[in-house]
Amino acid sequence: MNRKSVITVIVLSGPIGAGKSSLTSILAKHLGSTAYYEEVNNNPVLPLYYKDMKRYTFLLNTYFLNKRLEEINAAAGNHNDVLDRSIYEDLLFFNMNVDNGVADPTEYQIYHDLMDNMMEDVPGNPRKKPDLLIYIHVSLDTMLKRIGKRGREFEQLDSNPGLKEYYQNLLRYYEPWYEQYDVSPKIAIDGDKFDFVDNQDDQDFVLDTIDSKLREIGNL
Ligand SMILES: Nc1ncnc2c1ncn2[C@@H]1O[C@H](COP(=O)(O)OP(=O)(O)OP(=O)(O)O)[C@@H](O)[C@H]1O
């Protein structure tokens, strides 16, 4: 493989249950790089957040900011390492909660400034921005099926039917978010059409598509 000497990082993005963690493993294996995963089960704030979003949006996002920076710093020493979630999507969740009156605009502004400062390129520090963002698009139907199948207690509609509206809303925010994302090159994968986990042909197609993009931006 003709690798560039510079360090490069790939990040996955997309709604809950889109398949980010699965594609992260598949892609890192394919590229011979390291995968980084967000630890959902050991997250002490997520169950609290799902019970009381008004109270815990700020804390959850501060927690994530810290965790994601740890991952970015760890990945920043290697070539084509893959992160299963982009830091930029957190703003989308927070923004949606402000629009819906769940979070306070001042909290959002403080969080936004903190994130800008932490992500700023500063001489002597490794660059924190990704080199490629991969967005997995899924429909509400696929999202709900995956959430149900995976069975994480706090995400289930049975215990909180109001979550359906929350998930619907999230999807409405995701498409425009991806369209306006301009921090790095980006590519979208149709997660409804391509079953890259259980169908080998689909997986090969998705990996080829990503390889082409990596070649185009000079990372392969
Ligand atoms: N910034 C955030 N604000 C609110 N909730 C968040 C935020 N980031 C992640 N979450 C929640 O954390 C949980 C894990 O989300 P995420 O989409 O990263 O992983 P996932 O569902 O395992 O994805 P995949 O199946 O695509 O790997 C979800 O319940 C999601 O709603």
The ligand as an SDF file (V2000), in Angstrom:
LIG
                    3D

 31 33  0  0  0  0  0  0  0  0999 V2000
  -24.5080   14.2730   21.9720 N   0  0  0  0  0  0  0  0  0  0  0  0
  -25.4470   13.4010   22.3200 C   0  0  0  0  0  0  0  0  0  0  0  0
  -26.5540   13.8320   22.9360 N   0  0  0  0  0  0  0  0  0  0  0  0
  -27.5280   12.9580   23.2930 C   0  0  0  0  0  0  0  0  0  0  0  0
  -27.4440   11.6320   23.1110 N   0  0  0  0  0  0  0  0  0  0  0  0
  -26.3560   11.1590   22.4980 C   0  0  0  0  0  0  0  0  0  0  0  0
  -25.3030   12.0240   22.0440 C   0  0  0  0  0  0  0  0  0  0  0  0
  -24.3440   11.2550   21.4720 N   0  0  0  0  0  0  0  0  0  0  0  0
  -24.7870    9.9920   21.5510 C   0  0  0  0  0  0  0  0  0  0  0  0
  -25.9800    9.9270   22.1720 N   0  0  0  0  0  0  0  0  0  0  0  0
  -26.7340    8.7120   22.5010 C   0  0  0  0  0  0  0  0  0  0  0  0
  -25.7940    7.6980   22.8350 O   0  0  0  0  0  0  0  0  0  0  0  0
  -26.2640    6.4120   22.3980 C   0  0  0  0  0  0  0  0  0  0  0  0
  -25.2080    5.8060   21.4860 C   0  0  0  0  0  0  0  0  0  0  0  0
  -25.2430    6.5680   20.2960 O   0  0  0  0  0  0  0  0  0  0  0  0
  -24.4480    6.2790   18.9760 P   0  0  0  0  0  0  0  0  0  0  0  0
  -25.3180    6.6700   17.8480 O   0  0  0  0  0  0  0  0  0  0  0  0
  -23.1390    6.9450   19.0690 O   0  0  0  0  0  0  0  0  0  0  0  0
  -24.1050    4.7410   19.0040 O   0  0  0  0  0  0  0  0  0  0  0  0
  -24.8930    3.5050   18.4730 P   0  0  0  0  0  0  0  0  0  0  0  0
  -26.3540    3.7080   18.6840 O   0  0  0  0  0  0  0  0  0  0  0  0
  -24.2340    2.3310   19.1090 O   0  0  0  0  0  0  0  0  0  0  0  0
  -24.6010    3.5800   16.9490 O   0  0  0  0  0  0  0  0  0  0  0  0
  -24.3050    2.4550   15.8860 P   0  0  0  0  0  0  0  0  0  0  0  0
  -25.3230    1.3820   16.0600 O   0  0  0  0  0  0  0  0  0  0  0  0
  -24.4520    3.2240   14.6070 O   0  0  0  0  0  0  0  0  0  0  0  0
  -22.9170    1.9730   16.1280 O   0  0  0  0  0  0  0  0  0  0  0  0
  -27.5950    6.6720   21.7060 C   0  0  0  0  0  0  0  0  0  0  0  0
  -28.6260    6.4130   22.6130 O   0  0  0  0  0  0  0  0  0  0  0  0
  -27.5200    8.1550   21.3490 C   0  0  0  0  0  0  0  0  0  0  0  0
  -28.7820    8.7420   21.2760 O   0  0  0  0  0  0  0  0  0  0  0  0
  1  2  1  0
  2  3  1  0
  2  7  2  0
  3  4  2  0
  4  5  1  0
  5  6  2  0
  6  7  1  0
  6 10  1  0
  7  8  1  0
  8  9  2  0
  9 10  1  0
 10 11  1  0
 11 12  1  0
 11 30  1  0
 12 13  1  0
 13 14  1  0
 13 28  1  0
 14 15  1  0
 15 16  1  0
 16 17  2  0
 16 18  1  0
 16 19  1  0
 19 20  1  0
 20 21  2  0
 20 22  1  0
 20 23  1  0
 23 24  1  0
 24 25  2  0
 24 26  1  0
 24 27  1  0
 28 29  1  0
 28 30  1  0
 30 31  1  0
M  END
$$$$
